[in-house]
Amino acid sequence: MNAVAISPLFNSDQKQKPHLIVAGGIPARETARTKFQGFDIHICNVIYEEEVGKLLNPNQIGPINALAFFPDGKGFITGEEGGYSRVYKFDQTYWENDLFK
């Protein structure tokens, strides 16, 4: 684990999301020697201490070293070791599915 971010909607009066995102990965020098990707992004419910979702990005080529939620909580951005940044936006499933409450 290299980075953690807590949702700005953690204690919101509307559309509360007690979530955090966790990411990391194996060291970049080992990525060429293994089939293991290990660069997953996990969404966890802080209250229930459970993983409620996981994002798998097959284009990810290095560990994630930085995470930040958008101020409105509708997505987040990652910073990768290779110098890439990726933007993720939550779709309607995140807002409507009971699993993500």
N, C-alpha and C positions, 0 to 999 in steps of 0.2 A: 504494500500500500504506500503510495507516494503522496496522495492528495485526498482531502475530504472537504466538502462544502455542505453547509446547512441551509435548507430552503428558507428564503425570506418569508414564506407563508407558514412557517413553523407555528407561530402563535397568532395567526391572522383571525380576525372575527368572521371573515367570509372565505370560503374555499380553503379552509385550513389543511395544510399538508405537512405533517410532522416528519418530514423526510430529510435524509442526507444522501449525498452521492459520494461514492468511494471509488477510486481508480488507482492504477499503478501499472505494474507489469514487470517482466523479467528484464535484467540488464540488457541494454542495446547490443553489447558485444556478443551476447548469446543467441540473438534472434536468428542468425544465419545457420546456427548449428542444431536447431530444434524445429520440430513441427508445431510445438506448443505456442500458441499465440499469446495468451495470458494478458491481453490488454483490454479486458472487459471493464465496463463501467457498471457498477452495482447501485441500485436504488434501494435504500433501506428505510423501514419505519422505525423511528427512534423510540417510540413508546412501546411497541411490541417486540423490538429488537429482532426483527425479521427482514429478510430480503424480500422485496415486493416486485422487483424487476431487474432485468439485466440487459444491457445493450452490447451487442457483439458487432464490431466493425471490422470486416475482413480487409479493409484498406489500411488499417492501423499498422504502422511499421516500427513504432517505438513506444517506450513507456510514456504514460501520462504523468506529468510532473506538476500540473496546475489545473485547478477546477474553480469555476465561479458561476453561481446562479445569476440569471438576469435579475435586476431589481424587482421586476414584477412576478418573478417565480415561474414564468412561462417557458423557461428553457435554461440552458447553461452552455458554457464554452469550456473547451479543454485546451491545454497547452502541452504539446508533445516534445519529447527529447529531440526529435529530428528538426525542430523549428517550425512545425506545423501547428496551426490552431484550427479547431473544428467547432462549429456552432450546431447545437442540437435544440430543437423546439419540440415541446410535448404536444402530441395530437389529442383529439377529443377523448380517446380512450383513457388517458391519464386523468382527465377531469371527471369523467362519468362512471368509470368502473369502480365498484366497491372495493376491489382488491387494492387500489391505490389510496384508500382513505386512511 
